[in-house]
Amino acid sequence: MNNIVESSHQAFTEWRKTSHEARAKVINSIGETLLKYKEELSELMTEERGKLYSQSLQEIDLCKAICDYTAEKGVAALADDERDIEGLKKGIVTYQLSVSFMACSHGTFLLTKYSVIPSQI
């Protein structure tokens, strides 16, 4: 179990260094893979969760749409943002990935935290 936790931590540490553009490509690839295995995943959801098969198919489509939206809009949404900050000349709000979590039965979630970096702009 410790190896799994350590491996996950190492993967997360590397992923944090990945550009938003590269992350978008990965998320897009996840959506494409969901469609590739749509039938098998839908059957699995139906067997394991008791969903109607038609709802399982729709859920894969929903997850694919969420991946598409995230890949398309995420880069701009997470871009650094220069703002006037009280008591400082300017600051840059930067978004850093803190957790990446995907669950088909509840959609795709990318949770971020942000930092304010004072600058002398």
C-alpha positions as CSV (number, residue, x, y, z in Angstrom):
1,M,0.0,0.0,0.0
2,N,2.8,2.4,0.8
3,N,4.2,1.9,-2.7
4,I,0.9,2.8,-4.3
5,V,0.7,6.0,-2.2
6,E,4.3,6.9,-3.0
7,S,3.8,6.2,-6.7
8,S,0.6,8.4,-6.7
9,H,2.5,11.2,-4.9
10,Q,5.3,11.0,-7.5
11,A,2.9,11.1,-10.4
12,F,1.1,14.1,-8.8
13,T,4.5,15.9,-8.3
14,E,5.3,15.4,-12.0
15,W,1.8,16.4,-13.1
16,R,2.0,19.7,-11.3
17,K,4.9,20.6,-13.5
18,T,2.8,19.9,-16.7
19,S,1.6,22.9,-18.6
20,H,-2.1,23.6,-18.8
21,E,-1.9,23.0,-22.6
22,A,-0.4,19.6,-22.1
23,R,-3.0,18.8,-19.4
24,A,-5.8,19.8,-21.9
25,K,-4.4,17.2,-24.4
26,V,-4.5,14.5,-21.7
27,I,-8.0,15.4,-20.7
28,N,-9.1,15.3,-24.4
29,S,-7.5,11.9,-24.7
30,I,-9.4,10.7,-21.7
31,G,-12.7,11.8,-23.4
32,E,-11.7,10.0,-26.6
33,T,-10.8,6.8,-24.6
34,L,-14.2,6.9,-22.9
35,L,-15.9,6.9,-26.3
36,K,-13.6,4.1,-27.5
37,Y,-14.8,1.9,-24.7
38,K,-18.3,3.3,-24.4
39,E,-20.1,0.0,-24.8
40,E,-17.9,-1.9,-22.3
41,L,-18.0,1.0,-19.7
42,S,-21.8,1.3,-20.1
43,E,-22.2,-2.5,-19.5
44,L,-20.0,-2.3,-16.5
45,M,-21.9,0.6,-15.0
46,T,-25.2,-1.2,-15.6
47,E,-23.9,-4.4,-14.0
48,E,-22.1,-2.8,-11.0
49,R,-24.4,0.2,-10.3
50,G,-27.7,-1.1,-11.5
51,K,-28.2,1.8,-13.9
52,L,-30.3,1.4,-17.0
53,Y,-28.1,0.7,-19.9
54,S,-29.5,3.8,-21.8
55,Q,-28.5,6.0,-18.8
56,S,-25.0,4.4,-18.7
57,L,-24.5,5.3,-22.4
58,Q,-25.7,8.9,-21.7
59,E,-23.3,9.1,-18.8
60,I,-20.4,8.3,-21.0
61,D,-21.5,11.0,-23.4
62,L,-21.8,13.4,-20.5
63,C,-18.3,12.6,-19.3
64,K,-16.9,13.0,-22.8
65,A,-18.6,16.4,-23.1
66,I,-17.1,17.5,-19.7
67,C,-13.7,16.4,-20.9
68,D,-14.2,18.3,-24.2
69,Y,-15.3,21.4,-22.3
70,T,-12.4,21.2,-19.8
71,A,-9.8,20.7,-22.6
72,E,-11.2,23.6,-24.6
73,K,-11.9,26.1,-21.8
74,G,-9.5,25.1,-19.0
75,V,-6.4,26.6,-20.4
76,A,-7.9,30.1,-20.5
77,A,-9.8,29.7,-17.3
78,L,-6.6,28.7,-15.4
79,A,-4.3,31.4,-17.0
80,D,-2.5,33.7,-14.7
81,D,-4.5,36.8,-14.0
82,E,-3.0,40.2,-13.2
83,R,-5.0,42.2,-10.7
84,D,-4.8,45.3,-8.6
85,I,-4.5,44.2,-5.0
86,E,-5.1,46.6,-2.1
87,G,-1.8,47.7,-0.6
88,L,0.2,46.5,-3.6
89,K,0.8,47.9,-7.0
90,K,-0.2,44.7,-8.8
91,G,-0.4,41.0,-8.2
92,I,-0.7,38.0,-10.3
93,V,-3.2,35.3,-9.4
94,T,-1.9,32.0,-10.5
95,Y,-3.8,28.7,-10.4
96,Q,-2.1,25.6,-9.4
97,L,-3.5,22.1,-9.6
98,S,-4.0,20.7,-6.1
99,V,-6.1,17.6,-6.9
100,S,-7.2,16.0,-10.1
101,F,-10.1,13.6,-9.8
102,M,-12.2,11.9,-12.4
103,A,-15.3,9.9,-11.6
104,C,-17.6,9.0,-14.5
105,S,-20.6,8.5,-12.2
106,H,-20.3,12.1,-11.0
107,G,-18.6,13.9,-13.9
108,T,-15.1,15.2,-14.1
109,F,-13.7,17.5,-11.5
110,L,-10.5,19.5,-11.6
111,L,-10.0,21.2,-8.2
112,T,-7.5,24.1,-8.1
113,K,-6.1,26.4,-5.5
114,Y,-4.8,29.8,-6.3
115,S,-1.9,31.9,-5.1
116,V,-1.4,35.7,-5.3
117,I,2.1,36.6,-6.3
118,P,2.9,40.3,-5.6
119,S,4.8,42.0,-8.4
120,Q,6.1,45.5,-9.1
121,I,4.3,45.9,-12.4
